[in-house]
Amino acid sequence: MGDRLIFDGEVLSELFAPLALGWKAHGAAELARTGDLVPLLKKQASGHEISGLAAYE
């Protein structure tokens, strides 16, 4: 894995846009989904750092 791994939270936000949630509900949904994703992403990264992911841990 020579490429830099980057987690882009803006892309995640775009996925929730069609739900038309208020900012509180949007934030809670995003954090809940990211909480589910973090262990999977870390496993996929095989110990490499994922830039931008620390904000969601």
C-alpha distance (Angstrom), angle and dihedral (degrees) to the residues before:
residue distance angle dihedral
M1 . . .
G2 3.75 . .
D3 3.77 96.3 .
R4 3.77 122.0 91.5
L5 3.79 113.6 -106.8
I6 3.80 114.7 -134.4
F7 3.80 129.5 179.0
D8 3.81 109.5 -152.1
G9 3.80 110.5 -156.7
E10 3.81 90.7 -171.8
V11 3.79 90.3 66.5
L12 3.79 89.4 51.1
S13 3.81 89.7 51.6
E14 3.80 89.9 53.0
L15 3.80 89.7 57.2
F16 3.81 90.2 59.5
A17 3.82 95.2 46.2
P18 3.83 95.7 90.8
L19 3.81 89.5 58.1
A20 3.83 90.5 66.0
L21 3.81 92.7 -144.3
G22 3.78 123.6 171.9
W23 3.79 115.8 -108.6
K24 3.83 93.9 -97.3
A25 3.81 94.3 48.4
H26 3.80 90.9 42.4
G27 3.81 91.6 52.3
A28 3.78 93.0 46.8
A29 3.81 92.4 48.3
E30 3.80 91.9 47.3
L31 3.82 92.7 49.9
A32 3.80 92.2 46.7
R33 3.79 93.0 50.0
T34 3.80 92.7 44.4
G35 3.80 89.2 50.3
D36 3.79 87.4 58.3
L37 3.81 92.2 46.4
V38 3.82 101.1 46.3
P39 3.84 96.9 76.5
L40 3.81 91.0 45.7
L41 3.78 93.3 48.0
K42 3.81 92.4 48.1
K43 3.79 90.8 50.0
Q44 3.80 90.5 49.4
A45 3.83 90.3 49.2
S46 3.82 91.0 56.4
G47 3.79 94.2 -139.4
H48 3.81 96.6 -43.4
E49 3.79 117.4 131.8
I50 3.79 116.7 -101.5
S51 3.78 109.4 -149.3
G52 3.81 114.1 -135.5
L53 3.79 95.5 19.1
A54 3.81 95.7 98.3
A55 3.82 89.9 74.5
Y56 3.80 88.8 66.6
E57 3.81 99.1 44.7
